[in-house]
Amino acid sequence: MTKRKIAETELYEPIKAFLSKQGYQVKSEIAGADIVAMRDNEPPVIVELKTGFSLTLYHQATDRQSMTDDVYIAVPHGTGRAFLSSLKNNKRLCRRLGLGLLTVRMKDGFVEPHLDPAPYKPRQSKRKSGRLLREFATRVGDPNQGGINKKTIVTAYRQDAMLCLHYLSDNGPSKASDVAKAISVSRARAIMAADYYGWFERVERGIYSLTPKGEAAKKDHVNE
């Protein structure tokens, strides 16, 4: 069964009714804006309509911010996890752009407000910032290419794991303390014990060797 295509015009009446119930006088297609709503002496409210989230929608909405601070975007409310994930991400984007967000449930015209327009005040995470700086400081060289996709990213952790792998490949089963000292990686024991990549196994207390997967990794990543 082919899914019926929704037209932007189908969003108008539900949005108009939603605003009218709040005391707004609503008109469409005013100075390029899809919907303009006025109430008493308050600043105008503008709503831009689209059948889905798109860059064009955000271009139009941010352009309307030159007319008023109260700008919303409105899209049909979809179903399923994919839409909910998209809604979450676009809500975050709207917050950053200072836009409001409405969705319309097309089966009954229910309008749900998800976000009101407001100035964005970014909050930085010290934890994330610290992780960024640590990774930059500890990564050796620049082994990746910006924009890569579906390829293994060489992190500082992976670089240290590769040093452990190469040492064990050259020297056989070894004490973790000897590995750490020889390759100057203080977390060598933790890396081999965690065995994130499946390369290492403990053969005795404090002594590690390579797994078959580790041996294969040595051949596959000789340049890392």
TAFEN-V200233 format. One record per residue. N is the residue number from 1. RES is the residue in one small letter. PHI is phi in degrees with one decimal (* if undefined). Layout:
BEGIN
n,res,phi
N,RES,PHI
N,RES,PHI
END
This chain:
BEGIN
n,res,phi
1,m,*
2,t,-77.3
3,k,-72.6
4,r,-66.8
5,k,-81.2
6,i,-88.3
7,a,-97.8
8,e,-57.1
9,t,-62.2
10,e,-70.2
11,l,-83.0
12,y,-63.6
13,e,-61.9
14,p,-61.3
15,i,-67.9
16,k,-61.2
17,a,-64.4
18,f,-61.0
19,l,-75.2
20,s,-62.4
21,k,-63.8
22,q,-95.2
23,g,91.5
24,y,-89.0
25,q,-93.0
26,v,-117.9
27,k,-138.0
28,s,-107.8
29,e,51.0
30,i,-110.0
31,a,51.4
32,g,89.2
33,a,-84.1
34,d,-63.3
35,i,-136.2
36,v,-125.1
37,a,-125.1
38,m,-125.5
39,r,-142.3
40,d,53.1
41,n,-101.8
42,e,-75.7
43,p,-60.9
44,p,-65.5
45,v,-107.7
46,i,-116.5
47,v,-125.6
48,e,-101.9
49,l,-105.1
50,k,-151.9
51,t,-81.7
52,g,-173.9
53,f,-66.1
54,s,-156.8
55,l,-63.9
56,t,-59.2
57,l,-60.6
58,y,-69.7
59,h,-60.6
60,q,-65.5
61,a,-65.0
62,t,-69.2
63,d,-66.0
64,r,-68.4
65,q,-67.7
66,s,-76.5
67,m,-101.7
68,t,-160.7
69,d,-80.8
70,d,-95.1
71,v,-118.0
72,y,-117.0
73,i,-111.8
74,a,-137.1
75,v,-137.0
76,p,-64.4
77,h,-83.7
78,g,-85.7
79,t,-128.1
80,g,89.9
81,r,-65.5
82,a,-61.2
83,f,-68.1
84,l,-62.5
85,s,-66.6
86,s,-63.7
87,l,-61.6
88,k,-62.2
89,n,-66.9
90,n,-74.1
91,k,-64.1
92,r,-63.1
93,l,-66.3
94,c,-60.1
95,r,-60.5
96,r,-66.9
97,l,-89.9
98,g,76.2
99,l,-102.7
100,g,-91.4
101,l,-137.9
102,l,-123.9
103,t,-125.6
104,v,-120.2
105,r,-82.3
106,m,-69.3
107,k,-68.2
108,d,-137.2
109,g,75.7
110,f,-70.9
111,v,-101.9
112,e,-113.9
113,p,-82.1
114,h,-103.8
115,l,-161.2
116,d,-99.1
117,p,-62.0
118,a,-163.5
119,p,-59.3
120,y,-85.6
121,k,-119.6
122,p,-65.9
123,r,-118.3
124,q,-86.3
125,s,-95.5
126,k,-62.2
127,r,-64.9
128,k,-67.9
129,s,-64.4
130,g,-63.5
131,r,-64.0
132,l,-60.1
133,l,-67.3
134,r,-65.5
135,e,-64.2
136,f,-63.4
137,a,-70.5
138,t,-93.8
139,r,-72.0
140,v,-89.1
141,g,67.1
142,d,-133.8
143,p,-78.7
144,n,-108.3
145,q,-115.9
146,g,-56.2
147,g,92.9
148,i,-65.4
149,n,-140.1
150,k,60.9
151,k,-130.8
152,t,-68.9
153,i,-85.6
154,v,-83.8
155,t,-95.9
156,a,-61.6
157,y,-62.2
158,r,-66.2
159,q,-60.5
160,d,-66.6
161,a,-64.0
162,m,-65.1
163,l,-63.3
164,c,-61.9
165,l,-60.3
166,h,-63.6
167,y,-64.7
168,l,-66.8
169,s,-65.3
170,d,-83.1
171,n,-117.4
172,g,76.0
173,p,-51.3
174,s,-142.2
175,k,-69.1
176,a,-58.9
177,s,-65.2
178,d,-69.3
179,v,-61.8
180,a,-59.2
181,k,-69.3
182,a,-67.7
183,i,-103.6
184,s,59.2
185,v,-123.3
186,s,-64.0
187,r,-94.4
188,a,-56.9
189,r,-60.5
190,a,-62.7
191,i,-64.8
192,m,-70.3
193,a,-69.5
194,a,-69.0
195,d,49.2
196,y,-60.3
197,y,-95.1
198,g,78.3
199,w,-91.7
200,f,-119.6
201,e,-143.8
202,r,-87.8
203,v,-95.8
204,e,-147.7
205,r,-61.2
206,g,78.4
207,i,-117.9
208,y,-126.4
209,s,-138.5
210,l,-88.7
211,t,-85.2
212,p,-55.5
213,k,-65.1
214,g,-67.0
215,e,-62.2
216,a,-67.6
217,a,-62.6
218,k,-59.4
219,k,-74.7
220,d,-77.8
221,h,-127.7
222,v,-63.7
223,n,-94.0
224,e,-77.4
END
